[in-house]
């Protein structure tokens, strides 16, 4: 292990340079009818559900039924609900897809269970029972205290179908679909779904109903106009690509006056696993989120350009509604995208979250893909679950970084990573990534007390930073030295360390409190979140 000297590196946090409040929705989730996300994650793994699930799942007789005491009265997995609601405090969840939505017809999934239509599932293969539909999702959201976010089918779906779905969910009048909801749920109250996305990844060759950017933009504009007529209070999310593609520019130029958010998707870690060259795997994984930050910055410019051209005064924000650490050579369609995450992946996740905090003025929503079993922080078995390595950064950020104001930080003195990144253009276009990756949030209360939270990822694989100064120039009379600080630290010598049912706490957060001296030693490949109560 190498070390650097104190004089070489420091970290600056600027309370006098606020960026924006951190949206609670950047800690959101995503559910798709894929693998064991719904059937075996949200609902129990039982012979009643698995025969109708995707063909990549094992036969029903290989599953142990989930005991009734582990289920809520509504039939949902109690342990999953408790983690998402009580630990992660998940504010919003996107459903039903994902690629799945482009051939999903919502009326197949409402009404009596025995009358629901079982359909071929075109996105991931197999058959869909439609046992989990709109009313079940809304019921789950209510129990989980989660805001629902629905995606419209712009693949095989029609505008009429979309309008009917919104009427079904939000209608309060004496109309057919509002009354159908009342009949199916036995309640008068509407579902009140606020966020609606205009399709999913319509640009992708794998998508049912793929379109060109111009064709999609024209159709989405028509849909947006009609949707606002049936419910002017909804927030519409336009379908972007990665934020830095030609698609994004074309779509924004057409839709910027019709939508409230622009969706972008990006995963880091694709094709990372190379056991013969672990140093290559590490660098391509932990520095990947720098690409997401650059994509956000480009998307910001495209949004502003489009607003200027159409003279749009209202702000348009970003919904980064699919993101995550996904190695598609490990989590594959054949195994239902079940990926067991390493400690390296946890560091990448912490850097992802640093990006969203630093970009708080433009990112309104971020949905980790996905919430349960599928490239997820949680892996569920018939009678229990375990928290993956990537769970812990998400838990810490959700607990400490939401609700405050993001502050500008500087790691200008940090060494830079010059190895191979994924994508490769990070180093040449955005610039060599900083080995120290930092974000900070300041919380203020009515009693004039403040809490400063600082997240630091030392992404250097073999270098520790000893006795580093954390410089925070508060106004006169306020200083950090001598203040009690809560230190939440993640470090493992083994970068390949994983959690599992046999060893669920192999990788966890270690927390302690001490008096702050103004300096800190950051272990090699570590994640540290400081909480200062001022």
N, C-alpha and C positions, 0 to 999 in steps of 0.2 A: 504494500500500500504506500502510495506517495502522499506527501502533504505539501501545502503551500504555507507561506509565512503570512503573518498578520498584515504586514504593510502592502501586500500585493492585492488583496481583495477586501471589499466591503459591500454592504447592502444598504441602500437608501430607501426610506419610506417617507412620503411627503403628505402630512395631514393637511397642509394648506393647498393641496392640489387634488381636490375630489374629482372623480370621474362621473359617477352616477350611482344611485341606489342599486343594490344587487337584487334583481328580480328573484322572487321565491321560485318561479317556474323554471329556473335553470337546473333545478333538482328533480325534474320530472322523469316519468317512465314511459314505457311502450310495451304493449301487448299485441301479439300477432298469432294467428292460427297457424302455428309452425312448431314442429317437434312437440315437446311436452310443456309448452308455455301455458296454454289454456287447459287442455286435458292432461292433468298430471301436475299442474302448477297452481292455477287458480281454482280449478275443480279437482276432485280427488282422482287418483289413478284407480279406476274400477273397471270391471268387465262390462259395465253398462255404457261406458264412454269410449274405451279404447278400440272396440271393433270398428268404430266410425272415424277414427283418427287417421292421420297420414300413414302411408304404408311403411315408412321408415321406422315406426315404433314396433317393439316386440309384441307378439301375440298376447291377448288379454290374460291367458292362463299363466303367464310368467310374472304377473304383478300381484302383490299382496294388497288386498283392499285396505283403504284408509279407515281406521276406527272412527266411529261416529263422534266420539268425544273430541276428536281433532278437527271437527267441522263446525262451522257456524250454523245457526238455525236455517239459514238460506242455502246451506250445502257447500259453502266455500271453504277452502283450506284456511283454518284459523291461524296457523303459524305464519303463513305467508302474509296474511292480512296484518298481523301484529307487527311484523318486521317493517313492512312498507309504511304502515300508518304510525306506529309508535316509536320506531327507531329511526327510520330514514325520513319520516314526515313527508312522504312523497306528495307533492301538491297537485299534480296533474298527470294523467295517463292518456296516451294516444292509442287509438284502436279503430278498426280491426286490422290495419296494416298500414304500410308494408305492401309487398308485392301481392299478398293475398287479396287486397281490396279491389284490385283491378278486374276481378271476376266475381266479386261478392255482391249479392243482391239481398238487401236488408230484409225484405219481406219473407225470405226463406227462414229467417231466424226470429220470428215473432209468432205469438199464438200458442196453442196447446202443443206440448213437446211431441206428442204422438202424431201430430199432423204436419210437423215440419219436414221440409224437403231435404233429402240427402243428395248432395251434389258431387260431381267430380271436382277435385281441388286442383286448379290448373297451375298455380304458382309453384307449389312445393311437391305436388304429387299426392295420390291417394284420394280419399273421400272425406267430405266434411258433413258431419251430422247436423250442424246448425243448432245443437243443444245449448250453445252459449251464444245468445244474440243480443240485440239492443237492450231489452229490458233486463236481462241478466247482467250485462255490463254496467248499466246505470245502477242497478241494485248493489252490485259489488262496489262501485264508486261511492255510493252513499254510506255503506258500512265502513269503507276504508277512509272516508272523509277526503275524497279525491275529486278534483275537477275533471269531468270527461272532455275529451278532445277527439272528435270523430273525423274520419277521412272519407271523402266521397269517391265513389267509383267512377272515374273518368276513363276507364278502359272499355268495359262492356256495358257500362251504365248509361242512362239517359238523364237529361235535365229534368224531365217529368218525375223520374224515380227519385232524384235528389231532392226536389221540392216536396215530394210526398214524405220523405224521410224527415226533413226539417219540420214539416207540419206535424208529423207523428210525435216528434220529440218535444217541440216547443209550442204547438198550437194550443190556444185557450178557448177558441170559439166552438160553435156547434157544427163542426165540419167532419168529414168522413174519417180522416186519419187521426185527428185529435180524439174522436170518439172511439176509434179502434184501439188507441193507446189506453183509454179509460177502461174499455172492455177487457183488455189483456192484463192490465195491472191492477184493476179494481180500485184505482185511485184517480181523483180528479186532477191532482197537481201535475203539471208538465215536467218533463225531464230537464228543461232549461239548459240545453247544451249551447255554450257560448262560442267555442272554437270549432271551426269547420275548415278542413283542408280541401283544396280543389285538386284532388288526385294525388297520386304517389309516383314519383320517379317516371313520369310519362315519357321522359327522354330515353329510358333504358331499352336496349335491344331485347332484354329478357322480359319486358313488361307486356302483358296482354293489352293490346290497344296502343302500342307505342306511336308517338306522333312527332312531327318536326316542331321546333320551337314556335314558329309562326302559326302553324295550324292549332297548336295547343293554346297559344295566347288569344287567338280570335275566339275560340270556343269558351275558354275560361272567362273571358270578358263578358260573354253572353250569359254564362251561368251566374257570375257574380252579380250582374244587374238584376236577374230574376230572383236570386236568393235574397238580396237586400229588400226586394218588394214584399216577399213573404215574411221576412223577419229582419227588420233594419238594425236590430241590436246585436246580431251575431258578429264575430270577428272572423274574417276570411284570411286563409293562408294560401298564397300562391305557390305553385310547384316550381322550385328552383332546382339547380343541379348541385354543384359544389360551392357555388358562390363566385368562382373565378372562370367560368366557362362562357362561351358565346351564348349558350342557351339562357343563362341568367340575364344577360344584357337584353336580349330580344324580348323575353317575357316581362321583365321589369318595365321596359319602355312602353309596353302595351297595357300592363295591369296596375301600374303604380298608383293610379287614382281610384282603383276598384278594390284593392286588397288592403289589409291591415298589417300583415306580416309576409315575409318571403322565406320560404323553406329551403334549407340547404342540408345536404347529407355528406358525411365523410367518416370513414373508418380508418384507423391506423393499425399497422401491424400485418397487413396482408402478406402472406407468403414469407413470414419472418423466420419460422423455425428452421434453423440450420445447425443441427447438433454437432456438426464437424467444425463449425466456426462460431462458437458462442459469442465472441466479441462482436461479430457482424450482426447477430440476432439482437443483442442488447442495444446497440446504437440505432438500429433501424426502428426499434420499438419505442424507446423512451423519448427520442427527439421528434417523433412523428407528429405530435400535437402542434408543433410550430407551423406545419402546413395548414392546420385548421385556423390558426390565428391569422395567417396571411390571407386565407380564403375569406375570412370575416372582413378584413380590411379592404379587400377588393370589392366584396359585395356592398360594403358601405358606400364606396365610390360609385358603383353602378346604381344604387338606390338614389343617391343624391343627384346624379346626372339625370336620371329619369324624372325625378321630382322637379328639377329645374326646367326640363323640356316641356312638362305638362303643367307647370305652375302649381304644384301640389304643396300645400303648406303643412298638412298633417304629417307627423313622423311615421315612417315605415320601419318596423323592427324586424329582427331575424328570428326565425324558429329553426334552431339547429335540432330538428326533431328526429334525427337518427345520428347517433355518434357512438363511438366506443372503440375498444381494443379488440380487434377481431382478426385472428389468423385463419384465413379460409382454407388452409391446409390441415387445420386441427378441428375447428368447428365447421362441419360440412353438412350438406343436405342429407347425406346418408345417416348421420347420427343426430339429426334434428338440431344442428348447430350447437351441440353441447361442447363447450370448451372449458377446460380446467385451467384457471389462470395462475401464473407464477408471480413471484415477488417483483420481477421485472415489469410485469403488466400493471401491478399496483402503482409503481412509480409513473408509468405512462398515464394512468388514470388521474393521478394527482396533478400532472402537468396539463391534462385536458381541462380539469376544473380551474386551474390557475388561469387558463386562457379565457374561460367564460367570465371570471371575476374581473379580469383586466379589461374585457370588452363589454362591461356592464351597460354602457350607454347605447348599445345597439342590439345585444342579445336579450330577448325577452323570454324565450323558451329554449330549453335544451332537454331532449329526451334520450336517456341512455337506452341503447338497444341491446338487450331487452330487459324486462324487470324480473323474469323468473325463468330459470332453466336454459333459455336460449341465449348464448353469449351474454350471460347474466351474472350479477353479483350473488345471486342465490341459486343453489342447487337443492332440489326437493326430492325426497324419497317417500315411500308410502307412509312412514310414521314420523318423519322429521326432516330437517333441512340443515345445511351448513352455509356459512358465510364465506364467500370466496375472498381471495386477497384484494380484489378491486373494490369489495364492499367497504373497506375501512376508510379509504380517502373520501368516498362518497358520503359516508356517515359523518366524518369530521367536518367536511365542508357544509353539509346540510345543517349540522348542529351549530356551527360557529360563524359561518360566512353569510348566511342569508339575512336579509333585512337591514343590513348596514350599508354604508357608502364605500364603494371601491375607491382606493387611493392610488395615485401614481407611484410607481416604484422604479428603481434603477439598479441594474446589475452590470453597469458599464465596465466595471473593473474585473468582472468574472472572466476566467479563461473560456475559450470557445472550442466547441467540438468540431474537429476537422475530418472525422471519419465518415463512413457511408450512412446516409440517411434514406428514409423511405417516406415520401417520394424523394428522388435524388436531387430535385431542383431546390430543396430547402436551402442548402449551403450556398448555391450559386446565385439564386434569385433573391430569396429573402435575406440571406446572410447566415454565416455560421452560427449555429445555436449556442446560447449561453449555457454553460454547465450548471450554473445556479439559476433556477427558475422560481420566480417570486410573485406573489400577489398579496394584497393587504386590504382589510376592511375595517372601518371605524364605526362603532355603534355608539349612539348618544341617547341618553335617557332624559326624562323630564326633570330628574333630580340633579342634573348637571354632572352626572357620572358618565364616564366613557369606557368603552372596551375596545382595545385594539387587537385584532387578530392578524397574524402574519404567517403565511404559508411559504415554506422554502423546500424545494426539491433539489437536492444535490444529485444531478444526473451524471456526474463523473463516476465512471465505473470503478476506478481504482484510486481516486484521489480524495482525501479528506481535507477539509478546509479548517485549519486550526485557529482558534482565538479570533474569529472574524467579528468585526464591528458591525452592529446593526444600528444605523444612524437614523434617528427620528427627530427632526427639528420641530418640536412643539413650540407654541407661543411661550413667552417668558414666564418662568415660574412653574412650568410643568416638565417633568422629565421621567424617563423610564427607570433610571438607575435606582435600585433599592425597592422597586415595586415587586410584589409577588407575581410570578409568572407561572402559568400552567403550561407544561411542555408535553405535547403529544407527539410521540416519535415512532416511526416505522423503520426498522432496519433488520436485515437478515444477511448473514454472511453468504448464504447460498441463494443466488439469484433465481434459481429454479425451484425454490421452496413453494409448496402448494398446500392448501387446506383440503380436507376431505372428510367423509363420514368417520373414518378411523382416527383422524387427527384434525378435528375441526378448528383448533386454535394454534396450529403450527405458526401461522402468520397473523399477528394481532397488533393493535396499537398499545404502546406502553406509555402510561401517563404518570407524571410526577410534578411537584410544585417546588419552587425555590426562589430565592431573591435574585433579581436580575442585576448582572454586573455590567451590562452593555456589550458583552462579547459572547460568542458561542463557537463551539467546535462542531461542525457538521460532518458526520461520518460519511465515508464513501457510499455511493448509491443509497441515499436515505431520503426520507420525507419527514419533515418536522413542521408542526403547526403550533405556534405560540399564541397564548391568550393572556393579554395584559389587562387587568382591571385597574383603571386609573382613578 
